[in-house]
Amino acid sequence: MFRHLHTRGHDGQSFIDQRSAKIDAELTRRLEEMSTCTPDTSIDEDAVYLEVVPEVKGRVYGLGSQGCHRSISLGGSKLISGTSVWTS
């Protein structure tokens, strides 16, 4: 969903800004790295997203109004309740 929302014309290739391109590249890198290291383990893509993206003024970057007050802390990790960042 991040890639879809942060590209021109929702083409999945032409990012709206350099920040979005960098975040997408880091997300892709980390997810590929995790799937290579632990291929039989389920990867929590939302947790990876929250590790990669910055918070801006108390909101999770890239989630729009969904990022406002939607995160909770649990054992030092932030989790998002509701819809996955990765679903389309």
Secondary structure, 3 states (H helix, E strand, C coil): CHHHHCEHHHCCCCECCHHHHHHHHHHHHHHHHHHHHCCCCCCCHHHHHHHHCCEECCEECCCHHHHECCEEEECCEEEECCCCCCCC
